[in-house]
Amino acid sequence: MKKIMKHIAGLSFICLLLPVSRPAQAEVTLNFQYILSNFSGPVSSQWARVATDLDRGEIYTYDPHENEVRIFNDQGMEIFSFGEDGQVNGASDIAVAEDGSIYVLTTLFTGRPITRLNYRGEPVADIELGNLPETVRDFSPTQLEYANGALYLLDPDGLQILVVDQNGLYQKGFNLREQFEALAAEQDPEKKKGQVIDISGFSVDNTGTIYLTAPMLFSAFRLNTDGTLEIFGRAGSGPGKFGVVAGIAADMDGNIYVSDRLRSVVMVFDKSFNFLNEFGYRGYEDRNLTVPNDIAIDNNGKIYVAQGAGRGVSCYRITSE
């Protein structure tokens, strides 16, 4: 899985501090709806990967510990599952296209890191990455997103993103190492912490804008389509502060949702990075969260949050006033 990346589009880097005062913003609230379930009750999973079929309103989860993909309807009930025949063995992530195709990213890299399955989970094609610049190498993706006919692959340790079409042909790429290392040096100029910088959260909205989190930097990022990289977030234990950030996603209004494993919350920021609200918290009620990780948002105003400790995937309704 190694022959891929070092080219990359030039990036400009903008650091934005959260303002102390600001005009009134819309209030965003989130109300617990349900935990994804089957006829036996809530489906247990451990930090599942979550993807949404925006056209059909269906939710897909992949639990790497079980090597199984489950599909749920828009009411949160399981309607289909596959994986018992080994279709997703060695997979690290999944993504879903408008036509119902399921893309599976495997960690067993053989030059064809992506497999396309039909909606029944049957293999259709292995996808080989092609038309790569000579400078693209040493790329080891573990996360996958789909948006507007393109596949976005993330190498979280290499701090690199590759964008390919649905046939695997190279479109563009981003190397974030220089920007991330500059931020780390700014935070720790004497290099006392010995930081290992990596990316945790990764998502792409319907405009092709990319969202990322870096837990060791206590930061979240928006990578715009023009290559501008914006940063927000501050370390801390209070509302709106970052402990160990994980998943990230944006809704259709541009509001950004960031999960925090340490604080067991999902925080909400507006598109200008102003903190609006947070929800979840540790506890034993259904509305609470336990070590939240991956998150996904559908087109019907719902956010899905994958948890640890076998808590499964919780759904909340987003309301903006």
C-alpha positions in Angstrom: 0.0 0.0 0.0 2.9 2.2 -0.4 3.3 3.7 -3.8 1.4 6.8 -3.8 2.0 10.4 -2.8 4.0 13.5 -2.6 2.7 15.9 -5.2 0.3 18.2 -4.2 -1.7 21.3 -4.7 -0.2 24.4 -3.0 -2.1 25.4 0.1 -2.5 28.6 1.9 -3.0 28.4 5.7 -5.2 30.6 7.8 -5.4 30.5 11.6 -8.7 31.8 13.0 -9.2 32.4 16.7 -12.6 32.1 18.1 -13.9 35.7 18.7 -14.7 36.8 22.2 -17.8 38.7 21.1 -20.1 38.1 18.1 -23.5 39.0 16.8 -26.4 36.7 17.6 -26.4 33.4 15.7 -29.1 30.9 15.0 -29.6 28.5 17.8 -28.9 24.9 17.0 -30.3 22.1 19.2 -30.1 18.4 19.0 -32.7 16.0 20.3 -32.0 12.3 20.7 -34.1 10.1 18.4 -32.9 6.5 18.6 -30.0 4.0 18.5 -29.7 2.1 15.3 -31.5 -1.2 15.9 -32.8 -4.5 14.6 -35.8 -6.5 15.7 -33.7 -7.7 18.7 -33.0 -4.2 19.9 -30.1 -1.7 19.6 -27.3 -3.0 17.5 -24.0 -3.1 19.4 -20.9 -1.9 17.7 -17.5 -0.5 18.6 -16.5 2.7 16.9 -18.2 1.8 13.7 -17.6 3.7 10.5 -20.8 5.5 9.4 -21.9 6.5 5.9 -25.3 7.9 4.7 -27.1 7.4 1.4 -28.3 10.9 0.9 -30.8 10.1 -1.8 -32.5 7.2 -0.1 -32.0 8.3 3.5 -30.4 5.0 4.4 -27.5 4.6 6.9 -24.6 2.2 6.5 -22.3 1.1 9.3 -19.1 -0.9 9.1 -17.8 -2.5 12.3 -14.1 -3.4 11.7 -14.3 -5.7 14.7 -17.1 -7.7 13.1 -16.2 -7.4 9.4 -19.8 -6.7 8.7 -21.8 -3.9 6.9 -25.3 -3.2 8.2 -27.8 -1.0 6.3 -30.6 0.8 8.2 -33.7 2.6 6.9 -34.5 6.3 7.7 -36.3 5.1 10.9 -33.1 3.5 12.2 -34.2 -0.2 11.6 -31.8 -2.7 10.0 -33.0 -3.8 6.6 -29.9 -5.7 5.3 -26.4 -6.8 6.2 -23.5 -8.6 4.6 -19.9 -9.5 5.3 -20.3 -13.2 6.3 -18.9 -14.2 2.9 -15.7 -12.2 3.4 -16.7 -9.2 1.1 -15.3 -6.7 3.6 -12.4 -8.7 5.3 -9.5 -6.4 5.9 -11.6 -3.2 5.2 -11.0 0.0 7.0 -13.8 2.2 5.7 -16.8 2.4 3.4 -18.5 5.0 1.3 -21.9 5.1 -0.6 -22.6 6.7 -4.0 -25.9 8.0 -5.4 -26.6 4.9 -7.4 -26.3 2.7 -4.4 -22.8 1.5 -5.1 -20.8 0.7 -2.0 -17.1 1.5 -2.0 -14.9 -0.5 0.4 -11.3 0.6 1.3 -9.1 -2.3 2.2 -5.9 -2.2 4.3 -4.7 -5.3 2.4 -3.2 -3.1 -0.3 -2.4 -4.9 -3.6 -2.5 -1.9 -6.0 -6.3 -2.1 -6.0 -7.2 -0.6 -2.6 -10.9 0.0 -3.4 -13.6 -2.5 -4.2 -17.0 -1.5 -5.6 -20.0 -3.6 -4.4 -23.6 -3.4 -5.5 -26.4 -2.7 -3.0 -26.5 -6.4 -2.1 -22.9 -6.4 -1.1 -21.8 -8.4 -4.2 -18.4 -7.4 -5.7 -18.6 -5.6 -9.0 -15.1 -4.3 -9.6 -11.7 -3.8 -8.0 -10.5 -0.2 -8.5 -6.8 0.5 -9.3 -5.4 4.0 -8.7 -4.2 5.4 -12.0 -2.8 8.5 -13.7 -0.8 9.3 -10.5 2.0 11.9 -10.8 5.5 10.5 -10.4 5.8 12.5 -7.2 2.9 10.6 -5.6 4.2 7.8 -3.4 4.2 6.4 0.1 0.4 6.8 0.4 -1.4 4.5 2.9 -5.1 5.4 3.1 -7.3 4.2 5.8 -10.3 6.5 5.4 -12.7 6.9 2.5 -15.3 9.5 1.6 -17.5 9.9 -1.5 -18.9 13.2 -2.9 -20.2 14.3 -6.3 -18.7 11.5 -8.3 -15.3 11.5 -6.6 -13.6 9.3 -4.0 -11.5 11.0 -1.3 -8.8 8.9 0.4 -7.0 9.9 3.6 -3.6 8.8 4.8 -3.9 9.9 8.4 -0.3 9.3 9.4 1.1 10.7 6.2 -1.2 13.8 6.5 -2.1 13.4 2.8 -5.4 13.3 0.8 -5.9 11.9 -2.6 -8.9 12.6 -4.8 -9.8 10.1 -7.6 -12.8 9.5 -9.9 -15.0 6.4 -9.6 -12.6 4.5 -11.8 -9.6 5.4 -9.6 -8.1 8.0 -11.9 -6.2 10.8 -10.1 -7.8 14.2 -9.9 -5.8 16.1 -7.3 -4.2 15.7 -3.9 -3.2 17.7 -0.8 -0.2 17.3 1.4 -0.8 18.9 4.8 2.5 18.0 6.5 4.1 21.4 6.2 1.0 23.2 7.6 0.5 20.8 10.5 4.1 20.7 11.5 4.2 24.5 11.5 1.2 24.5 13.8 2.8 22.0 16.1 6.0 24.1 16.3 3.9 27.1 17.1 2.1 25.3 20.0 5.3 23.6 21.3 8.3 25.7 20.1 10.8 23.8 22.4 9.5 20.4 21.2 9.0 19.2 24.7 5.9 17.1 23.9 7.4 14.9 21.1 4.0 15.1 19.3 3.1 12.4 16.8 0.7 14.3 14.4 -2.0 12.5 12.7 -5.6 13.1 11.4 -8.6 11.5 13.1 -11.8 12.9 11.7 -12.4 13.2 8.0 -15.4 14.1 5.9 -16.4 15.8 2.7 -19.5 17.9 2.1 -21.5 18.2 -1.1 -19.3 21.1 -2.4 -16.1 19.1 -2.1 -15.0 21.0 1.0 -13.0 18.7 3.3 -13.2 18.7 7.1 -10.5 17.2 9.4 -9.5 16.9 13.0 -6.0 16.5 14.6 -6.3 15.4 18.2 -2.7 16.0 19.1 -3.0 19.6 17.9 -6.3 20.2 19.6 -7.6 21.5 16.3 -10.1 21.1 13.6 -9.7 22.2 10.0 -11.7 23.2 6.9 -9.9 22.6 3.6 -11.7 24.6 1.0 -11.8 23.7 -2.7 -9.4 26.5 -3.5 -6.8 24.9 -1.3 -7.2 27.3 1.6 -6.7 25.5 5.0 -8.6 27.1 7.9 -8.1 26.1 11.6 -10.2 26.4 14.7 -10.4 25.1 18.2 -8.8 25.4 21.6 -7.7 22.9 24.1 -9.7 22.6 27.3 -12.4 20.8 29.3 -15.2 23.4 29.2 -18.0 23.8 26.7 -16.7 24.2 23.1 -13.1 23.2 24.1 -11.2 20.3 22.6 -10.0 17.3 24.7 -9.4 14.5 22.2 -11.3 15.4 19.1 -12.3 12.7 16.7 -15.1 12.8 14.1 -16.2 15.8 12.1 -18.9 16.7 9.6 -20.9 19.7 8.3 -24.6 20.1 7.6 -26.2 21.8 4.7 -26.1 25.2 6.5 -22.4 25.0 7.0 -22.6 24.3 10.7 -19.7 22.0 11.8 -20.0 19.1 14.3 -17.0 17.8 16.1 -17.0 14.7 18.4 -14.7 14.6 21.4 -13.7 11.2 22.8 -12.4 12.5 26.1 -15.3 14.8 26.9 -17.9 12.5 25.4 -19.7 15.2 23.5 -20.4 16.5 20.0 -19.8 20.2 19.7 -21.5 22.5 17.1 -19.8 25.4 15.5 -21.2 27.8 12.8 -19.5 28.2 9.5 -17.4 31.1 11.0 -16.2 28.7 13.7 -18.2 30.3 16.5 -19.2 27.8 19.2 -23.0 27.3 19.3 -23.8 24.2 21.4 -22.8 20.7 22.5 -24.7 17.6 23.3 -24.2 14.0 24.6 -22.1 13.8 27.7 -21.2 10.7 29.7 -24.1 8.9 31.3 -26.4 5.9 31.0 -29.4 7.4 29.4 -30.0 6.9 25.7 -29.3 10.6 24.9 -25.8 10.3 26.5 -22.7 9.4 24.6 -19.8 7.1 25.4 -16.5 7.9 23.7 -18.0 9.2 20.4 -16.0 8.9 17.3 -17.2 8.9 13.6 -20.2 11.1 12.7 -22.3 11.5 9.6 -25.2 13.8 8.6 -28.0 13.0 6.2 -30.2 15.4 4.2 -33.1 15.1 6.6 -31.6 16.9 9.5 -30.3 13.9 11.4 -26.8 13.3 12.7 -25.4 9.8 13.5 -22.8 9.3 16.1 -20.7 6.1 16.5 -19.7 5.2 20.0 -17.3 2.9 21.9 -18.1 0.4 24.7 -20.6 -1.4 22.5 -23.0 1.5 22.6 -23.7 1.4 18.9 -24.7 4.4 16.7 -27.0 7.1 18.1 -29.2 9.4 16.0 -30.1 13.0 16.9 -32.5 15.4 15.2 -30.9 18.8 14.3 -33.1 21.9 14.8 -31.9 25.4 13.8 -33.9 28.5 14.8 
